[in-house]
Each structure stands twice: as C-alpha cells, then as structure tokens.
Amino acid sequence: MPAVLPGRLVNAVLEGLASNPALPGYLLDRLVTRPGLAAELADRADLTPEHVRALLAHGDSMAVHRLLENGKVTPADVPIANESVALVLTGRPDADPALTRALAFHPDPSVRARLPESACSLPADVVALLARDPEPEVVAELVLFHALPPTLAESLSRHPSPDVLRALASSPHTPASVLARLPSGTLARELAANPATPPAAAADLLPHHASRYFLAGRPDLPAGVYEQLASELEPGILSHLAANPAVPVPVLRQLTGTRALRRVLLRNPAIPLDLLEDLAPAARIGPDLVPRIASASPAELRALAASPVAQVRMMVAARADLPPDLFTCLVLDDDPGVAGAVVVHPLVTVPQLWELASRHGSRLYPRVASNPLCPAELLHHMVLRAASVRETCRVVARHPCASGETLVLCSEDAQARHFAAAHPHLPVPVVVELLGSEFTAGAAAANPSLPVRVMEELVDGAGE
C-alpha cells in the first residue's frame, strides 16, 4: 500500500473502513476524530461511550439523528452545537419543549421554516406564533406539516400569500370544510392531489386540466369521472386510471391500447381474471407477484395454473404459498418464464435448482443465482457457462455462498467487480488490489476480510 493515499481515494477508503465490521477498536478511536465520517460511524454497533462523545462533538446533525435512532444517546445527552442539531432534537418526543419555543423565535426565517417539518409536535403557543410569522414560507411549512385548529385553518384560508393557500390545499391536515371553500381555479392541482379533499369537491375539479392526472388516481370518485378521464390522450392520466382499483371494470377494459398500459393493468388488484389472461402474453411484466394473483382463491389459482398462457402460469409460480402439488407441476413446466419464477420459490430444493439450470440453460442463470439456497458449486458452474456473463456475474458477485474462485471470474465485469470487492470470500490479495481503484476502493475497504495491517496502512496513508 502507498504511504499516502491519492486524494481521490481517501474519502472512499475511509468511508469503507468506517462501515467495516472488522475494524479494530484502536483504529475506530482514530476515525471518530474525523468530522466527515461522523454520520457513517454513528451506525456502528461497537461504539463505546467515548466514541459517542467524540462523534457528538462534531455537531453533525445526521450523526446525531442516527445516534438517537440507534439508541446510543437521548436528547439530554446531545450538546446543541448548531441549529441543525437543535432541529433534529425537536423530532424526539422526549426533547425539551423549551428548545422548540426557542427555535420558533429564531431570527433566521429559514430555521423557523424548518421547525414544523422537524418537530414531532408543536405546543399550541408555538403553532399560534408560527401562524403569525411575517414570512409566508414559515406559515406554509406550518400548514403542511401540522394539524391546525379549525378556526386557525379557516383564518389562514384568507391569507394573502399564494404559497400559504397552496400549502392549505395540499395538506392532508386541512379540514374538509376549508378545502371545499378554497379557490379551485388556481389550486386545482393541489386540491385534486390531496386525499383530504371531499370527493364531491374533487369531482368538481374535472374541468380543470391540471387536476386530471391526480383525479385519475383517486379511489373515491363517482364512476362518471373515471369514464370521462378514460377519453384523455395523456399517457400519465391513463396510467393512473389503469392502476386504480376503484375504476369500473368496463373502463379498465378500455385501457389496453399500449403495452405500458397493459403492464399497469396487470398490477391492478381489481383486474378481472379473464382480462388478466388476455393481456398477459403481450405485457411482459416479469416473474414478480401481481396483486390479483396474490388474492386469488385456491380454485382460481388452480385454474390459472392450468392456463395455456405461459405468462399466466409464470404469475402463479410467483405465489409463495402454493400447494405442494401445484408447485411440483410448475417445476416441470417447459416455459423458461415459469422456470424464472419457480427458481426463487421458497419450496424449491437445491437438486431442483440444478435441474432447472440444466434444462433451461444460461438465460435462467441470473434468476437461479438470486436464490439464497444456490450452492457455491452451482454458482461457479453457471459463471463458467453463462452466455450473458455480465448479468449472471453481477448477481453471483452478491451471493453470500460465492467462492473466492468464482468471485475472481466475476470480477472481469466492472459492476460485478464492485460487488465482489466487498465480498468476504474474495481472496485477500485481490481485495487489496481493488483498493487502488476509485470504483472499488470503498467496497474493498469495507470488506471484513481485509487484514488489520492493511487497515492500519490505509488510516496512516489518509493522514489526520
């Protein structure tokens, strides 16, 4: 290793070391003195009280947030080094309310504006104070992130700032009575997107084109609204309709004009099974479970598994709770798409993985390699024989069972090399070699197989 790390590698290597679970305590002692690593180090499980105090001293708000989330400190333990740290503390229910009040009086309006989003709750007097703030941005943030008393929300509906009115129209906390009285012409987009807008008021927004994209995704509108929206030409509006389980089935049947719409329709939980079977061949949605298959009854599932449409059988194969006899039938299916779903099924065995890989060949290898049960021997076998080496290697390089020999083969691909660099089975000389590349340095430094002497050299080479 070089005595001094090149500048372009220093940050990547140190961040990798900061997340390395095998980093010895005496090197951790040195890393906690570096402000730029505070957030990364705050997630470590092996921090001592001295380490925690050193991290807090940097005044890094992200590090403070992570230490609080990980239970390493309480708000009372945290020195308030700056406004960002103070705002993080207000997000904790056990924080001192006096801190929230102090920030509400802060002379910087950007700090006051961040308070409503940061604080988990605001005392009534702070709500009243922020609602009178001379900066519209502060009032708008209050409206967006906190429920206001109805009388206050009603009063703010007459605020002169358009930003405050937009915030009221967008906030799910705004009372329905206030939303219904806001000017729909200028706020149609916000009102349509707000789930708190009463359905009748939302339906009245249909003449405003800016509202239609959001109306198409709402589950609470009259059928006539969806019927009118189905005549739109904009793909985004039609896609929202196709995904909406509240849209009447006759309208869904109209939305089959493009492959993109068919893919969306197939993931709609309310799609009728006959339409699903019709659309499946042309949709190419892959082997992931779709909602309507997930909710299919046992009788429906058996009927679908017997479908002449291979894509339908593929969708059934993605169900994790298949009856064993049905799973066995799907394992024997000749279609590679069905096999692609079966190879990651919880019921599949290692002998079946070997058999499926042999029967379907290299196009199935990436899916086989994504199964956590896939043994090291099969992973190596597939890397040697893959037609699409790149895709297979990228999956194999992340598999916990991959051997060092296999990982070295995978490293011929740049992206797979990045994954392999962090793999504990990668031979140590290769890990050390990958420390010299900007693309793999961070992953290699995080590798728990990295020798301690090399870690020492890396910390020394980074300077202080």
C-alpha positions as CSV (number, residue, x, y, z in Angstrom):
1,M,0.0,0.0,0.0
2,P,1.2,3.5,-0.7
3,A,2.4,5.6,2.3
4,V,-0.1,8.3,1.4
5,L,-3.4,7.6,-0.3
6,P,-4.2,9.5,-3.5
7,G,-6.6,12.3,-2.7
8,R,-9.3,10.8,-5.0
9,L,-9.3,7.6,-2.9
10,V,-9.1,9.0,0.6
11,N,-12.8,9.6,1.1
12,A,-14.0,6.3,-0.4
13,V,-11.5,4.3,1.6
14,L,-12.2,6.0,4.9
15,E,-16.0,5.6,4.4
16,G,-15.5,2.0,3.6
17,L,-13.4,1.4,6.7
18,A,-16.0,3.3,8.8
19,S,-18.6,0.7,7.9
20,N,-16.2,-2.3,8.1
21,P,-17.5,-4.6,10.9
22,A,-14.0,-6.0,11.4
23,L,-12.4,-2.6,12.1
24,P,-10.4,-2.9,15.4
25,G,-11.2,-0.6,18.2
26,Y,-7.9,1.3,18.2
27,L,-8.5,2.3,14.6
28,L,-12.0,3.3,15.4
29,D,-10.5,5.6,18.0
30,R,-8.7,7.4,15.2
31,L,-11.6,7.5,12.8
32,V,-14.1,9.1,15.2
33,T,-11.9,12.2,15.3
34,R,-12.7,12.9,11.6
35,P,-15.8,15.1,11.2
36,G,-16.6,13.8,7.7
37,L,-17.1,10.3,8.9
38,A,-19.4,11.1,11.8
39,A,-22.6,10.0,10.1
40,E,-21.2,6.8,8.8
41,L,-19.7,5.8,12.1
42,A,-22.8,6.6,14.0
43,D,-24.4,3.4,12.6
44,R,-21.8,1.1,14.1
45,A,-22.9,-1.3,16.8
46,D,-19.5,-1.3,18.6
47,L,-19.3,2.4,19.6
48,T,-18.2,3.0,23.2
49,P,-19.4,6.0,25.2
50,E,-16.1,7.7,24.4
51,H,-16.7,7.2,20.7
52,V,-20.2,8.6,21.0
53,R,-19.0,11.7,22.8
54,A,-16.4,12.2,20.1
55,L,-19.0,11.9,17.4
56,L,-21.3,14.3,19.1
57,A,-18.6,16.9,19.4
58,H,-18.5,17.3,15.6
59,G,-22.0,18.8,15.7
60,D,-23.1,16.7,12.6
61,S,-26.9,16.7,12.5
62,M,-27.1,13.4,10.5
63,A,-24.8,11.7,13.0
64,V,-26.9,13.0,15.9
65,H,-30.1,11.7,14.2
66,R,-28.5,8.2,13.7
67,L,-27.2,8.1,17.2
68,L,-30.7,8.9,18.5
69,E,-32.4,6.4,16.2
70,N,-29.9,3.7,17.3
71,G,-30.5,4.4,21.0
72,K,-26.9,5.5,21.6
73,V,-28.0,8.8,23.2
74,T,-31.0,10.7,24.5
75,P,-31.8,14.3,23.7
76,A,-30.4,15.3,27.1
77,D,-27.0,13.9,26.1
78,V,-26.6,15.9,23.0
79,P,-24.8,19.3,23.1
80,I,-26.6,21.8,20.9
81,A,-23.8,22.8,18.6
82,N,-25.9,24.5,15.9
83,E,-29.4,25.0,14.6
84,S,-29.4,21.8,12.6
85,V,-28.7,19.7,15.6
86,A,-31.4,21.5,17.6
87,L,-33.9,20.8,14.9
88,V,-33.1,17.1,15.0
89,L,-33.7,17.1,18.7
90,T,-37.2,18.6,18.3
91,G,-38.1,15.5,16.3
92,R,-37.9,13.4,19.5
93,P,-40.9,13.1,21.8
94,D,-38.6,13.3,24.9
95,A,-37.0,16.6,23.8
96,D,-37.2,19.7,25.9
97,P,-40.2,21.8,24.7
98,A,-38.2,24.9,25.5
99,L,-36.0,24.1,22.6
100,T,-38.9,24.2,20.2
101,R,-40.1,27.5,21.6
102,A,-36.6,29.0,21.3
103,L,-36.4,27.9,17.6
104,A,-39.8,29.5,16.9
105,F,-38.2,32.8,17.9
106,H,-35.0,32.3,15.9
107,P,-34.0,35.4,13.9
108,D,-33.3,33.3,10.7
109,P,-36.6,32.6,8.9
110,S,-35.1,29.6,7.2
111,V,-34.6,28.0,10.7
112,R,-38.2,28.8,11.6
113,A,-39.4,27.4,8.4
114,R,-37.6,24.1,9.0
115,L,-39.1,23.7,12.5
116,P,-42.6,22.4,11.5
117,E,-41.2,19.6,9.5
118,S,-38.6,18.7,12.0
119,A,-40.6,18.8,15.2
120,C,-42.7,15.7,16.1
121,S,-45.2,18.1,17.9
122,L,-45.6,21.8,18.4
123,P,-47.1,23.4,21.6
124,A,-50.2,25.4,21.0
125,D,-48.4,28.7,21.7
126,V,-45.8,27.8,19.1
127,V,-48.4,27.0,16.5
128,A,-50.1,30.3,17.1
129,L,-46.7,32.1,16.9
130,L,-45.7,30.5,13.6
131,A,-49.1,31.1,12.1
132,R,-48.5,34.9,12.6
133,D,-45.0,34.7,11.2
134,P,-44.2,37.6,8.8
135,E,-42.5,35.2,6.4
136,P,-45.1,33.2,4.2
137,E,-42.6,30.3,3.9
138,V,-42.8,29.7,7.6
139,V,-46.6,29.8,7.7
140,A,-46.8,27.5,4.6
141,E,-44.5,24.9,6.3
142,L,-46.6,25.0,9.4
143,V,-49.7,24.3,7.4
144,L,-48.1,21.5,5.5
145,F,-46.8,19.5,8.5
146,H,-49.1,20.1,11.4
147,A,-52.8,19.9,12.0
148,L,-54.2,23.3,12.9
149,P,-57.3,24.1,15.0
150,P,-60.2,24.5,12.6
151,T,-60.6,28.2,13.4
152,L,-57.0,28.9,12.6
153,A,-57.1,26.9,9.4
154,E,-60.2,28.9,8.4
155,S,-58.4,32.2,9.2
156,L,-55.4,31.2,7.1
157,S,-57.6,30.4,4.1
158,R,-57.8,34.2,3.8
159,H,-54.0,34.7,3.9
160,P,-52.7,37.0,1.2
161,S,-49.8,34.7,0.3
162,P,-50.4,32.2,-2.6
163,D,-47.8,29.9,-1.0
164,V,-49.9,29.6,2.2
165,L,-53.0,28.9,0.2
166,R,-51.2,26.2,-1.9
167,A,-50.0,24.7,1.4
168,L,-53.5,24.6,2.7
169,A,-54.8,23.0,-0.4
170,S,-52.0,20.4,-0.3
171,S,-52.0,19.5,3.4
172,P,-53.9,16.4,4.5
173,H,-54.3,18.1,7.8
174,T,-56.5,20.9,6.4
175,P,-60.2,20.4,7.5
176,A,-62.5,19.3,4.6
177,S,-64.7,22.3,5.2
178,V,-61.8,24.6,4.5
179,L,-60.6,22.7,1.4
180,A,-64.1,22.8,-0.1
181,R,-64.1,26.6,0.1
182,L,-60.6,27.2,-1.4
183,P,-60.5,28.7,-4.9
184,S,-60.4,25.7,-7.2
185,G,-59.3,27.6,-10.3
186,T,-55.8,28.4,-9.0
187,L,-55.5,25.4,-6.7
188,A,-57.0,22.6,-8.8
189,R,-53.8,20.6,-8.9
190,E,-53.2,20.7,-5.2
191,L,-56.8,20.0,-4.2
192,A,-57.1,17.1,-6.6
193,A,-53.9,15.5,-5.2
194,N,-55.0,16.0,-1.6
195,P,-56.7,12.9,-0.2
196,A,-58.5,15.0,2.4
197,T,-60.4,17.0,-0.3
198,P,-64.0,15.8,-0.2
199,P,-64.9,13.5,-3.1
200,A,-67.7,15.8,-4.3
201,A,-65.3,18.8,-4.3
202,A,-62.6,16.8,-6.1
203,A,-65.1,15.7,-8.8
204,D,-66.0,19.3,-9.4
205,L,-62.3,19.9,-10.4
206,L,-62.6,17.8,-13.6
207,P,-63.0,20.9,-15.9
208,H,-59.5,22.0,-14.8
209,H,-57.0,20.1,-16.8
210,A,-54.3,20.4,-14.2
211,S,-56.3,18.3,-11.8
212,R,-56.9,15.3,-14.1
213,Y,-53.7,13.4,-13.6
214,F,-54.4,13.4,-9.8
215,L,-58.1,12.7,-10.1
216,A,-57.3,9.6,-12.1
217,G,-55.5,8.1,-9.1
218,R,-58.2,8.9,-6.5
219,P,-60.2,5.9,-5.2
220,D,-63.2,7.8,-4.1
221,L,-64.8,9.5,-7.1
222,P,-68.1,8.8,-9.0
223,A,-67.8,6.3,-11.8
224,G,-68.7,9.0,-14.3
225,V,-65.5,10.9,-13.5
226,Y,-63.4,7.9,-14.4
227,E,-65.4,7.4,-17.6
228,Q,-64.6,10.9,-18.7
229,L,-61.0,10.6,-17.8
230,A,-60.7,7.5,-19.9
231,S,-61.1,9.7,-23.0
232,E,-57.9,11.5,-22.3
233,L,-54.9,11.1,-24.5
234,E,-52.1,11.8,-22.0
235,P,-50.3,8.6,-21.0
236,G,-49.8,9.7,-17.4
237,I,-53.5,10.2,-16.8
238,L,-54.4,6.8,-18.5
239,S,-51.7,5.1,-16.5
240,H,-53.1,6.4,-13.2
241,L,-56.6,5.1,-14.3
242,A,-55.2,1.7,-15.2
243,A,-53.6,1.3,-11.8
244,N,-56.7,2.5,-9.8
245,P,-58.7,-0.4,-8.3
246,A,-61.7,1.9,-7.9
247,V,-62.1,2.4,-11.7
248,P,-65.1,0.4,-13.0
249,V,-64.2,-2.8,-14.9
250,P,-65.8,-1.5,-18.2
251,V,-63.4,1.5,-18.1
252,L,-60.4,-0.8,-17.3
253,R,-61.3,-2.8,-20.4
254,Q,-60.9,0.3,-22.5
255,L,-57.3,0.9,-21.3
256,T,-55.5,-1.7,-23.3
257,G,-54.1,0.3,-26.2
258,T,-50.4,0.3,-25.3
259,R,-48.0,-2.2,-23.8
260,A,-47.3,0.2,-21.0
261,L,-51.0,0.4,-20.1
262,R,-51.3,-3.4,-20.2
263,R,-48.4,-3.7,-17.8
264,V,-50.1,-1.3,-15.4
265,L,-53.4,-3.0,-15.7
266,L,-51.9,-6.4,-14.8
267,R,-50.9,-4.9,-11.5
268,N,-54.3,-3.5,-10.7
269,P,-55.7,-5.5,-7.8
270,A,-59.2,-5.3,-9.3
271,I,-58.5,-6.6,-12.8
272,P,-60.9,-9.4,-13.7
273,L,-59.2,-12.7,-14.3
274,D,-60.4,-13.0,-17.9
275,L,-58.8,-9.6,-18.8
276,L,-55.6,-10.6,-16.9
277,E,-55.3,-13.8,-19.0
278,D,-56.0,-11.8,-22.2
279,L,-53.3,-9.2,-21.5
280,A,-50.6,-11.4,-20.0
281,P,-49.0,-12.6,-23.3
282,A,-48.2,-9.1,-24.5
283,A,-47.4,-7.3,-21.3
284,R,-44.0,-8.7,-20.3
285,I,-44.2,-7.8,-16.7
286,G,-41.6,-10.4,-15.5
287,P,-41.9,-13.0,-12.8
288,D,-42.8,-10.8,-9.8
289,L,-46.1,-11.5,-8.0
290,V,-49.0,-9.4,-9.1
291,P,-51.8,-8.3,-6.7
292,R,-54.7,-10.1,-8.4
293,I,-52.7,-13.4,-8.3
294,A,-51.8,-12.8,-4.7
295,S,-55.6,-12.5,-3.8
296,A,-56.7,-15.4,-6.0
297,S,-58.7,-18.1,-4.2
298,P,-57.4,-21.7,-4.2
299,A,-59.8,-22.6,-7.0
300,E,-58.8,-19.6,-9.1
301,L,-55.2,-20.4,-8.5
302,R,-55.6,-23.9,-9.8
303,A,-57.5,-22.7,-12.9
304,L,-54.8,-20.2,-13.6
305,A,-52.0,-22.7,-13.2
306,A,-53.7,-24.8,-15.9
307,S,-53.9,-21.8,-18.3
308,P,-52.5,-22.4,-21.8
309,V,-50.9,-18.9,-21.5
310,A,-47.4,-19.3,-20.2
311,Q,-47.2,-15.8,-18.7
312,V,-50.2,-16.6,-16.6
313,R,-48.6,-19.8,-15.2
314,M,-45.5,-17.7,-14.6
315,M,-47.5,-15.3,-12.4
316,V,-49.0,-18.2,-10.5
317,A,-45.5,-19.6,-9.9
318,A,-44.6,-16.4,-8.0
319,R,-47.1,-17.2,-5.2
320,A,-45.0,-18.1,-2.2
321,D,-47.9,-20.2,-0.6
322,L,-48.5,-22.6,-3.5
323,P,-49.9,-26.0,-2.6
324,P,-47.0,-28.5,-3.0
325,D,-48.6,-30.5,-5.8
326,L,-49.2,-27.3,-7.8
327,F,-45.6,-26.2,-7.2
328,T,-44.4,-29.6,-8.4
329,C,-46.3,-29.2,-11.7
330,L,-44.9,-25.7,-12.2
331,V,-41.3,-27.0,-11.6
332,L,-41.9,-29.4,-14.6
333,D,-43.2,-26.6,-16.8
334,D,-41.2,-26.3,-20.0
335,D,-41.6,-22.5,-20.3
336,P,-38.5,-20.5,-19.2
337,G,-40.6,-17.7,-17.8
338,V,-42.4,-20.1,-15.5
339,A,-39.0,-21.5,-14.5
340,G,-37.7,-18.0,-13.8
341,A,-40.4,-17.6,-11.2
342,V,-40.1,-21.1,-9.8
343,V,-36.3,-20.9,-9.1
344,V,-36.7,-18.3,-6.4
345,H,-39.7,-20.0,-4.8
346,P,-39.4,-20.9,-1.1
347,L,-40.3,-24.6,-1.9
348,V,-37.5,-25.1,-4.4
349,T,-34.7,-27.5,-3.5
350,V,-31.1,-27.5,-4.4
351,P,-31.4,-30.5,-6.7
352,Q,-34.3,-28.8,-8.4
353,L,-32.1,-25.7,-8.9
354,W,-29.5,-27.8,-10.6
355,E,-32.1,-29.5,-12.8
356,L,-33.8,-26.2,-13.8
357,A,-30.5,-24.6,-14.6
358,S,-29.5,-27.6,-16.8
359,R,-32.9,-27.7,-18.5
360,H,-33.3,-24.0,-19.3
361,G,-29.7,-23.0,-19.8
362,S,-27.9,-19.8,-19.3
363,R,-30.9,-17.5,-19.8
364,L,-32.1,-18.7,-16.4
365,Y,-28.8,-18.4,-14.6
366,P,-29.3,-14.9,-13.1
367,R,-32.6,-16.0,-11.6
368,V,-31.0,-19.2,-10.2
369,A,-28.2,-17.2,-8.8
370,S,-30.6,-14.9,-7.0
371,N,-31.9,-17.8,-4.8
372,P,-30.1,-17.7,-1.4
373,L,-30.1,-21.5,-1.4
374,C,-28.0,-21.7,-4.6
375,P,-24.8,-23.6,-3.6
376,A,-21.3,-22.4,-4.4
377,E,-20.7,-25.2,-6.9
378,L,-23.8,-24.3,-9.0
379,L,-22.8,-20.6,-8.9
380,H,-19.4,-21.5,-10.3
381,H,-20.9,-23.8,-12.9
382,M,-23.1,-21.0,-14.2
383,V,-20.4,-18.4,-14.3
384,L,-18.3,-20.7,-16.5
385,R,-21.1,-21.4,-18.8
386,A,-23.1,-18.2,-18.9
387,A,-23.9,-16.8,-22.3
388,S,-24.8,-13.4,-20.8
389,V,-21.8,-13.4,-18.5
390,R,-22.3,-9.8,-17.4
391,E,-25.8,-10.2,-15.9
392,T,-25.0,-13.6,-14.3
393,C,-21.8,-12.3,-12.7
394,R,-23.5,-9.3,-11.2
395,V,-25.9,-11.5,-9.4
396,V,-23.4,-14.1,-8.4
397,A,-21.0,-11.5,-7.0
398,R,-23.6,-10.5,-4.4
399,H,-24.4,-14.1,-3.4
400,P,-23.2,-15.0,0.1
401,C,-22.2,-18.5,-1.0
402,A,-20.0,-17.5,-3.9
403,S,-16.5,-18.9,-3.6
404,G,-13.3,-16.8,-4.0
405,E,-12.5,-18.5,-7.3
406,T,-16.0,-17.7,-8.6
407,L,-15.7,-14.1,-7.5
408,V,-12.4,-13.7,-9.3
409,L,-14.1,-14.8,-12.5
410,C,-17.0,-12.4,-11.9
411,S,-14.5,-9.5,-11.5
412,E,-13.9,-9.3,-15.2
413,D,-17.1,-7.3,-15.4
414,A,-16.8,-3.7,-13.9
415,Q,-20.1,-3.7,-12.0
416,A,-19.6,-7.2,-10.7
417,R,-16.1,-6.3,-9.6
418,H,-17.6,-3.6,-7.4
419,F,-19.9,-6.1,-5.7
420,A,-17.2,-8.7,-5.4
421,A,-14.8,-6.2,-3.7
422,A,-17.0,-6.2,-0.6
423,H,-17.5,-10.0,-0.6
424,P,-15.7,-11.7,2.4
425,H,-14.8,-14.7,0.2
426,L,-12.8,-12.7,-2.3
427,P,-9.1,-13.6,-1.9
428,V,-7.3,-11.1,0.2
429,P,-4.7,-10.2,-2.4
430,V,-7.5,-9.3,-4.8
431,V,-9.3,-7.2,-2.2
432,V,-6.0,-5.3,-1.6
433,E,-5.5,-4.8,-5.3
434,L,-9.1,-3.4,-5.6
435,L,-8.2,-0.7,-3.0
436,G,-6.3,1.1,-5.8
437,S,-9.3,1.7,-8.0
438,E,-11.7,4.6,-7.4
439,F,-14.6,2.4,-8.4
440,T,-13.9,-0.4,-5.9
441,A,-11.9,1.3,-3.2
442,G,-14.8,1.9,-0.8
443,A,-16.3,-1.6,-1.2
444,A,-12.9,-3.2,-0.7
445,A,-12.2,-1.1,2.4
446,A,-15.5,-2.3,3.9
447,N,-14.6,-5.9,3.3
448,P,-14.3,-7.7,6.7
449,S,-11.6,-10.0,5.2
450,L,-9.3,-7.0,4.8
451,P,-6.2,-7.7,7.0
452,V,-5.8,-5.4,10.0
453,R,-2.3,-4.4,8.9
454,V,-3.8,-3.1,5.7
455,M,-6.4,-1.2,7.6
456,E,-3.6,0.4,9.6
457,E,-1.8,1.4,6.5
458,L,-4.9,2.9,5.0
459,V,-5.6,5.0,8.0
460,D,-1.9,6.1,8.2
461,G,-2.0,6.8,4.4
462,A,-5.0,9.0,4.8
463,G,-3.3,11.4,7.2
464,E,-5.0,13.0,10.1
